[in-house]
């Protein structure tokens, strides 16, 4: 199986947060994790 061109990840699976940079700075990773924690906390008790 050979892939000539990779598709963006968000075209393959659902993505909840984007962290910019290649490689991302530690601050960007922390910011992304904090945003995910806030998103999960605000969705507790809600049904999909």
N, C-alpha and C positions, 0 to 999 in steps of 0.2 A: 504494500500500500504506500504509494508515494503522493505527497501533497505538494503541488506546485506553488500554491498560494494559500496562506492561512486566512480563514474568515475571522472577522472580529468575534470575540467570545460572546458578546451580547446577541449575536445572530444565531448562536448555537444553543445557549442556555440563558435563562433569566439572570440578570445582573442587578443587584440591589445597590451597589455603590461603585463609583469609579475613583481610583486613586491615580492622580497624574504623576508623570515622571518615569524616566527609564535610565537608571533605577529611581524609584520614588525616594524622596527625602524622608527621614524618620518622622518629621513633623506631619507630612502628608499622610503617612500610614496611621499615625495617632489620630489625626483629624477624621480619617475615613472610619476608623473603628468607633470613635465617639459618635459619629453620625449614625452608624449602624445600631449601636446600643440605644440611642435615643429613638430610632425608628422602631426597634423591637419593643422598647418600653411603652411607646405610645400605642402600639398595636395589641398589647396584652388585653385579653378579654373580648377582642373583636373577632367575629367570624369572617372567614374569607368569602 
